[in-house]
Amino acid sequence: MSTVKSDTSHHCDNLEGSIKEAVEADKDIRETVRCITLKALSEGKLDLNEITQIAGRVVKGAGLGAHGRNSQDKLVKAVAGLDDALCSAAEASKLAVEEASSHANTFSKQDLQRTLNDLSELEVMFLDTLKDVAKVANEAVSGTLNDLARHGRVSGTEVGQKVTEISTLLNQQFSERLSDTVTAGVDSAAKITSNLAYAAAGFLDAFAQKMDEKSASNSSQNKSK
Protein backbone atom coordinates (compact mmCIF):
# COMPACT_ATOMS: atom_id res chain seq x y z
CA MET A 1 0.00 0.00 0.00
CA SER A 2 1.65 3.20 -1.16
CA THR A 3 1.86 6.13 1.23
CA VAL A 4 3.25 8.58 -1.33
CA LYS A 5 0.36 10.93 -1.93
CA SER A 6 0.13 14.15 -3.93
CA ASP A 7 -0.84 17.39 -2.25
CA THR A 8 -4.61 17.86 -2.17
CA SER A 9 -4.47 21.50 -3.17
CA HIS A 10 -2.70 20.55 -6.41
CA HIS A 11 -5.84 19.06 -7.93
CA CYS A 12 -8.63 20.91 -6.12
CA ASP A 13 -9.36 23.10 -9.14
CA ASN A 14 -9.55 20.07 -11.42
CA LEU A 15 -11.87 18.40 -8.91
CA GLU A 16 -14.28 21.33 -8.94
CA GLY A 17 -14.35 21.30 -12.73
CA SER A 18 -14.86 17.54 -12.93
CA ILE A 19 -17.82 17.73 -10.55
CA LYS A 20 -19.31 20.65 -12.51
CA GLU A 21 -19.08 18.66 -15.76
CA ALA A 22 -20.58 15.55 -14.15
CA VAL A 23 -23.58 17.48 -12.85
CA GLU A 24 -24.08 19.27 -16.18
CA ALA A 25 -24.01 15.92 -18.01
CA ASP A 26 -26.93 14.80 -15.81
CA LYS A 27 -26.12 11.09 -16.11
CA ASP A 28 -25.81 8.92 -12.98
CA ILE A 29 -24.91 12.07 -11.05
CA ARG A 30 -24.90 10.52 -7.59
CA GLU A 31 -22.64 7.62 -8.55
CA THR A 32 -20.34 9.77 -10.69
CA VAL A 33 -19.87 12.35 -7.94
CA ARG A 34 -19.18 9.57 -5.47
CA CYS A 35 -16.51 8.06 -7.74
CA ILE A 36 -14.81 11.39 -8.45
CA THR A 37 -14.81 12.31 -4.77
CA LEU A 38 -13.41 8.93 -3.72
CA LYS A 39 -10.51 9.32 -6.12
CA ALA A 40 -9.75 12.80 -4.79
CA LEU A 41 -9.89 11.64 -1.18
CA SER A 42 -7.61 8.67 -1.88
CA GLU A 43 -4.94 10.92 -3.38
CA GLY A 44 -4.32 12.77 -0.13
CA LYS A 45 -3.85 12.04 3.52
CA LEU A 46 -7.30 11.14 4.78
CA ASP A 47 -7.54 13.58 7.66
CA LEU A 48 -10.32 16.01 8.51
CA ASN A 49 -8.54 19.05 7.07
CA GLU A 50 -8.10 17.54 3.61
CA ILE A 51 -11.55 15.96 3.61
CA THR A 52 -13.00 19.41 4.37
CA GLN A 53 -11.11 21.00 1.47
CA ILE A 54 -12.31 18.33 -0.94
CA ALA A 55 -15.92 18.46 0.28
CA GLY A 56 -15.94 22.21 -0.29
CA ARG A 57 -14.70 21.84 -3.85
CA VAL A 58 -17.23 19.13 -4.58
CA VAL A 59 -20.18 21.22 -3.36
CA LYS A 60 -18.92 24.31 -5.22
CA GLY A 61 -18.53 22.32 -8.44
CA ALA A 62 -21.98 20.82 -8.00
CA GLY A 63 -23.48 24.27 -7.53
CA LEU A 64 -21.82 25.53 -10.71
CA GLY A 65 -23.09 22.56 -12.70
CA ALA A 66 -26.64 22.63 -11.36
CA HIS A 67 -28.38 24.86 -13.87
CA GLY A 68 -30.97 24.47 -16.57
CA ARG A 69 -33.73 21.89 -16.32
CA ASN A 70 -34.01 19.94 -13.06
CA SER A 71 -31.24 22.01 -11.50
CA GLN A 72 -32.45 21.36 -7.97
CA ASP A 73 -32.66 17.60 -8.55
CA LYS A 74 -29.14 17.60 -9.99
CA LEU A 75 -27.76 19.35 -6.93
CA VAL A 76 -29.57 17.03 -4.53
CA LYS A 77 -28.11 14.00 -6.32
CA ALA A 78 -24.60 15.49 -6.27
CA VAL A 79 -24.75 16.18 -2.53
CA ALA A 80 -25.98 12.63 -1.99
CA GLY A 81 -22.94 11.42 -3.91
CA LEU A 82 -20.67 13.37 -1.57
CA ASP A 83 -22.49 11.90 1.42
CA ASP A 84 -21.87 8.40 -0.02
CA ALA A 85 -18.18 9.15 -0.51
CA LEU A 86 -17.84 10.36 3.08
CA CYS A 87 -19.40 7.07 4.21
CA SER A 88 -16.67 5.25 2.31
CA ALA A 89 -14.06 7.50 3.94
CA ALA A 90 -15.41 6.54 7.36
CA GLU A 91 -15.27 2.87 6.40
CA ALA A 92 -11.67 3.27 5.23
CA SER A 93 -10.76 4.84 8.58
CA LYS A 94 -12.33 1.84 10.32
CA LEU A 95 -10.16 -0.54 8.30
CA ALA A 96 -7.07 1.52 9.12
CA VAL A 97 -7.85 1.29 12.85
CA GLU A 98 -8.39 -2.45 12.59
CA GLU A 99 -5.03 -2.82 10.88
CA ALA A 100 -3.26 -0.57 13.39
CA SER A 101 -4.79 -2.36 16.36
CA SER A 102 -2.98 -5.53 15.35
CA HIS A 103 0.16 -3.74 16.58
CA ALA A 104 -1.13 -3.48 20.13
CA ASN A 105 2.19 -2.28 21.48
CA THR A 106 2.00 0.92 19.43
CA PHE A 107 -1.75 1.55 19.34
CA SER A 108 -3.64 2.49 22.49
CA LYS A 109 -7.13 3.45 23.64
CA GLN A 110 -5.99 7.05 23.36
CA ASP A 111 -5.22 6.59 19.66
CA LEU A 112 -8.57 4.91 19.09
CA GLN A 113 -10.37 7.76 20.81
CA ARG A 114 -8.59 10.37 18.67
CA THR A 115 -9.76 8.57 15.54
CA LEU A 116 -13.32 8.29 16.81
CA ASN A 117 -13.32 12.00 17.66
CA ASP A 118 -12.25 12.84 14.10
CA LEU A 119 -14.91 10.55 12.67
CA SER A 120 -17.56 12.22 14.80
CA GLU A 121 -16.73 15.52 13.09
CA LEU A 122 -17.53 14.25 9.59
CA GLU A 123 -21.26 14.92 9.67
CA VAL A 124 -20.80 18.38 11.20
CA MET A 125 -18.18 19.19 8.56
CA PHE A 126 -20.48 17.97 5.78
CA LEU A 127 -23.42 20.10 6.90
CA ASP A 128 -21.22 23.14 7.61
CA THR A 129 -19.78 22.84 4.10
CA LEU A 130 -23.27 23.01 2.60
CA LYS A 131 -23.99 26.16 4.62
CA ASP A 132 -20.65 27.77 3.76
CA VAL A 133 -21.01 27.22 0.01
CA ALA A 134 -24.62 28.43 0.18
CA LYS A 135 -23.36 31.81 1.40
CA VAL A 136 -21.49 32.46 -1.85
CA ALA A 137 -23.74 30.64 -4.34
CA ASN A 138 -26.56 32.05 -6.46
CA GLU A 139 -30.04 32.23 -4.99
CA ALA A 140 -31.34 28.93 -6.39
CA VAL A 141 -28.28 26.92 -5.35
CA SER A 142 -28.13 28.65 -1.98
CA GLY A 143 -31.75 27.79 -1.23
CA THR A 144 -31.28 24.11 -2.07
CA LEU A 145 -28.07 23.78 -0.07
CA ASN A 146 -29.60 25.46 2.97
CA ASP A 147 -32.62 23.16 2.72
CA LEU A 148 -30.35 20.11 2.54
CA ALA A 149 -28.34 21.31 5.54
CA ARG A 150 -31.50 21.90 7.58
CA HIS A 151 -32.88 18.50 6.66
CA GLY A 152 -29.57 16.86 7.55
CA ARG A 153 -29.48 18.48 10.98
CA VAL A 154 -33.03 17.33 11.74
CA SER A 155 -33.12 13.90 10.13
CA GLY A 156 -29.44 13.02 10.04
CA THR A 157 -27.22 12.03 7.11
CA GLU A 158 -25.86 8.80 5.69
CA VAL A 159 -22.37 9.61 6.93
CA GLY A 160 -23.68 10.44 10.39
CA GLN A 161 -25.40 7.07 10.61
CA LYS A 162 -22.31 5.29 9.26
CA VAL A 163 -20.03 6.98 11.81
CA THR A 164 -22.33 5.98 14.67
CA GLU A 165 -22.28 2.36 13.49
CA ILE A 166 -18.49 2.34 13.08
CA SER A 167 -17.80 4.02 16.42
CA THR A 168 -20.00 1.50 18.24
CA LEU A 169 -18.35 -1.40 16.46
CA LEU A 170 -14.78 -0.23 17.09
CA ASN A 171 -15.48 0.39 20.75
CA GLN A 172 -16.91 -3.10 21.08
CA GLN A 173 -13.99 -4.66 19.24
CA PHE A 174 -11.05 -2.86 20.77
CA SER A 175 -11.80 -0.87 23.91
CA GLU A 176 -11.07 -3.87 26.15
CA ARG A 177 -8.16 -5.20 24.13
CA LEU A 178 -6.17 -2.02 23.78
CA SER A 179 -3.74 -0.71 26.36
CA ASP A 180 -4.49 2.41 28.39
CA THR A 181 -0.94 3.56 27.76
CA VAL A 182 -0.76 7.17 26.67
CA THR A 183 1.37 7.73 23.58
CA ALA A 184 4.71 9.21 24.60
CA GLY A 185 4.89 12.79 23.40
CA VAL A 186 3.00 14.97 20.98
CA ASP A 187 5.24 13.99 18.06
CA SER A 188 4.58 10.29 18.55
CA ALA A 189 0.83 10.87 18.77
CA ALA A 190 0.92 12.97 15.61
CA LYS A 191 2.89 10.26 13.81
CA ILE A 192 0.33 7.60 14.69
CA THR A 193 -2.50 9.87 13.56
CA SER A 194 -0.68 10.62 10.30
CA ASN A 195 0.02 6.94 9.64
CA LEU A 196 -3.66 6.14 10.17
CA ALA A 197 -4.66 8.90 7.74
CA TYR A 198 -2.34 7.56 5.04
CA ALA A 199 -3.47 3.98 5.64
CA ALA A 200 -7.12 5.04 5.37
CA ALA A 201 -6.38 6.79 2.07
CA GLY A 202 -4.83 3.57 0.83
CA PHE A 203 -7.96 1.61 1.68
CA LEU A 204 -10.06 4.28 -0.01
CA ASP A 205 -7.89 3.99 -3.12
CA ALA A 206 -8.73 0.28 -3.21
CA PHE A 207 -12.44 1.15 -2.96
CA ALA A 208 -12.09 3.59 -5.86
CA GLN A 209 -10.32 1.02 -8.03
CA LYS A 210 -13.04 -1.56 -7.39
CA MET A 211 -15.67 0.99 -8.37
CA ASP A 212 -13.75 1.76 -11.59
CA GLU A 213 -13.65 -1.95 -12.42
CA LYS A 214 -17.38 -2.29 -11.73
CA SER A 215 -18.17 0.76 -13.85
CA ALA A 216 -16.03 -0.53 -16.74
CA SER A 217 -17.74 -3.92 -16.52
CA ASN A 218 -21.21 -2.37 -16.57
CA SER A 219 -20.24 -0.17 -19.49
CA SER A 220 -18.98 -3.10 -21.56
CA GLN A 221 -22.12 -5.09 -20.76
CA ASN A 222 -24.34 -2.21 -21.88
CA LYS A 223 -22.42 -1.88 -25.16
CA SER A 224 -22.78 -5.59 -25.88
CA LYS A 225 -26.57 -5.46 -25.57
GIDAJO-V617786 format. One line per field, one symbol per residue. phi: phi as a letter, one per 30 degrees, with the letter a starting at -180 (. if undefined). psi: psi as a letter, one per 30 degrees, with the letter a starting at -180 (. if undefined). burial: # if it has 24 or more other ideal C-beta (glycine too) atoms within 12 Angstrom, else .. A space follows every 50 residues. Layout:
# GIDAJO-V617786
phi: ???
psi: ???
burial: ???
This chain:
# GIDAJO-V617786
phi: .dcdcddeddcddddedddedddddhbheedddedddedddddbddcddd ddededddddddddddbidhddddddddddddeddddddddddddddddd ddcedcbceddddddddddddddeeedddedddedccdeddedddddddd ddddcibddddddddddddddddbddddddedediddddddddddddddd ddddddedddddddddddddddddd
psi: jkgjklkefegeeeeeeeeeeeeefhjheeeeeeeeeeeeefflkileee eeeeeeeeeeeeeefilakheeeeeeeeeeeeeeeeeeeeeeeeeeeeee ffifffkleeeeeeeeeeeffeeeeeeeeeeeeefglleeeeeeeeeeee eeeeflleeeeeeeeeeeeeeeefefellfkkkjleeeeeeeeeeeeeee eeeeeeeeeeeeeeeeeeeeeeff.
burial: ....#..#..##..##.###.###.#..####################.# ################....##.#########################.# #.....##########.#################..#...##.###.##. .#....####.##..##..#...#...#....#........######### ########..#..............
